[in-house]
Structure formats: structure tokens, C-alpha cells
Amino acid sequence: MYNTYAGQNRTDQTTEINEITILQEAFIKITDLRTIIGTITYSMSDITAVKVTKRAKSYKALWLVMAGLLFILWSIIDQTGQLFEFFNIGMVLNIVGIVSLITAKPTYAVQIQSPVGNYSILRSTNLTFIQRIADAMNTAIARRG
């Protein structure tokens, strides 16, 4: 395309940036220039390191067990027998809490390091998925040089 500018012809030069896609899975796209997770874009030039972190499984289900034990104790202490339903409620809470504790899985995260600080940008219980993302991001950092 030619434009006339001050009486002279010149050619418009558009710089085209070629991105190399390293990984594209579901809602994640990693190129040598950026990482897109959902609707959030991270510039690879701002990321200095990527690692996988492990977060221990949650013990919040212990609160269910404790509440269940309180219901059971309350029903046992009550000598009138009118609170026997509390024993059943306590048993259900204990069973749900113990099953939740047994089946809980640890959470893994992709943690990026930038000049501003460290951020966990993606969490999952699937270690292989998280490891693939971290490896692709490290590949992008290595290609950047």
C-alpha cells in the first residue's frame, strides 16, 4: 500500500510478530511471548522463573468430625433420651468428615516468579497437567534467551 505524505510515496511497513505456540490445551495457551490462562494474559518477558508447588491436602473436614463428636457427647450426656437424634446427626457428620479426610487430594500449583513477586497462577489436583504447563512455560523462558 502506498500513501502520499508530503508529496512523496512511501510504503507502510507493518511489523508482524511471529509467535510460536508451545502448548495449547483447553483454556490454556503458552507461546514464546505470552501465557494465556482463561482470560488472563501473562507476558513471558515479565516471568523470571516457573516452578510447581505442592499444597498439602485440606484438613477442614476435621471440623465436621469435631462437630459430630460434640453432637454424640451431647446426646450421651442427656439422660432424658430426648436428644437421641443428635447421636444420629453426630454419626453422619463423623462419617462424612472421615471420608472427606481420606479422599482429600493435595493441590499442585504453577508458581511464577517475576520482579514484583511470586504468584500461583493455576491450581489443580492433577500433577501431570500442572507439570506440563510448568514445563511449557520453562521452555518459553529458555527460548526467550
Summary of the structure (lengths in Angstrom):
residues: 145
radius of gyration: 27.7
end to end distance: 35.2
largest distance: 104.0
contacts: 364
relative contact order: 0.19
helix: 40%
strand: 32%
